[in-house]
Amino acid sequence: MVKRYWRVAVIGLGVGFFLGAALFGMMAVSGNPDWRGYLAVEDVLRSTVSYGLIGLLVAAAAVVGGWASVALLDRRFERRPSMRVSLASVGAAAGTMLLGSLAGIVDSVQGSASWLVVIVGIAFVLAVVAAIAAAVLVSYAERHASSSSVKAVSQAPDGHWIDF
């Protein structure tokens, strides 16, 4: 399983970091112009890396969820590739929702003003994005695995057709 999906994990973690950093970029560009005026270069770099690390954490939860669902339900790759794509998508969404739910519960236990509903709502949006990314990456991995496992067929001796 690691041999087939290690690229998915590496690319997925990179995409998670990039999307987290891009989220800060979109917030900074579309945000309050007065707020942007107070940002120094160090603030922008620190915030970009911080949002990227949060994206990396969400991507790690999605990767763990996707791998766990495929490992639990199709360990020997006996099902169709489309079923593994579906399993990975559902697992990635479940891993992301689990992380968001845990973050919401921790937030509600720590503070007086609970942001549980907002955090779980954001986690739901992230779970949809994680499921789509997992479906795309795993379907690519499945196509790559099926195309690399096809063996070359030698021609029939003397070029004659063989009746089956």
N, C-alpha and C positions, 0 to 999 in steps of 0.2 A: 504494500500500500504506500509506503514511503517512496519507493522507487517511482511510482506512477504520479503521485501528487506533491512531490517536494517543490516543483516549480509553481504549483498553485499557491502553496503556502508563502513562498518567497515573494511572488508577484502580488499576492493579496495583502501581505504586510506592507509592501511598498506603496500599493494603491491606497491603503488605509492612512499611511503617513501623509501622502500627497493630498488626499481629500481633506484631512484634518487641517493641514496647512493652508489649503485653498479656501477653506471655510473662513479662517481668520482674514485672509486676503479679501474675500468678498465682503466681510463685515467692515473691514477698514475702508475699503473703497466706497461702499454704499452707505456708510455710517455718517454720523454727525461731523460736519466739516470742522467745527470747533475742537472736537475731540482729536481729530486727525492732526491738528496743528500742534498739539502737545506731545505727540509721539516722537521720540527720538529714534535713531537707528537701532540702538540697543534694545529699546522697547519692542520695536517691530520684530527683530530677530528672536528675542526671548519669547514673545507671544506666538510667533510662527512655529517655533520649535515646540512650545507647550501644546498648542493645538495639534500639531503633527503627532506628538506622543500620545495624546488622547485618541486620535484617529488610529494610531498603531495599537493601542489597547483594545479598541473596539474591533479592529481587524483580527487581533489575536483571539478574541472571544469567538468571532465568526469562524476562524480557521479551526479552533478546537471543537466547536459545535459541529461543523461540517465533517471533520475527520471522525468524530465520535459517532455520528449517525451512520456514516458509511461503514465504519469498523464494526458497529453493533449489528447492523442489519444486512450487510453484504460483504462480509470479511473475505470470502474467497472469490469475489467477483463472478458470481454465478448468475446474477440478474442482468437485464439489458442495460446498456450504457445510459439510456435515458432515465432509467430508474435510479442509477447512481447520481445523476445530475439532480434529480428531484430530491433525493435523500440529502445530498450535500447542501442544497438550497434551504431546505427546511431546517437542517441542523445549524447552518450559519445564522439563520433568522432566530432560532431558539437560543443559540449561544449569545447573540446580541441582546435579545430580550431578557435573558437571565442576568447578564451584566447590568443592564439598565434597571431592572427591578431591584437588584441588590444595591445599586447606587442610590436608588430612590428610598429604599428602606433604611439604609444607613443615614441618609440625609434627614429623613423624618424622625429617626430616633435621636439624632444629635441636636436638632434645632427646634425652636418653638413654631416657626412658620414652615409648614411642610410643603415641599415642592414635588411631592411624590407623583402627582398626576402629570405635571409638566415633564418631569424626567422620564416617566414611562411613555409619554407621548413622543418625546424626542427619540427614545429608544425604539419605538415602533417604526418611526421614519427611517432610522438607521438600520433596523432589521430588514426593511424592504430593500434598501440599497445593498445591504450585505447579501441578501438572497439573490438579487439580480447579478451581483458581481460573482458570487459563487457559481451560479448557473453558467455564466459565460466562461469562467476560468475552467471549471470542471468539464464542460462540454468540449473545450479546446483540448484539455488533457486526454479525454476519452478518444477524440478524433486522432490525436497524435499517437496514442497507445495502439489504436486499431490499425493505423497506417504503418506503424513501425513493426507490427507483428506479422504482417503479410509476407509470406515467403515467396521468393521468385519461383515461377513454374518453368521447368525445362520443357523444351519442345518434345513432341513425340518422336520416337526413333524413325528415321527415314522420312520424316515429314508426313506420315500417313495419319489419317483421322482414325480415332479409336471410338467404336460404338459402345455405348453404355447400355 
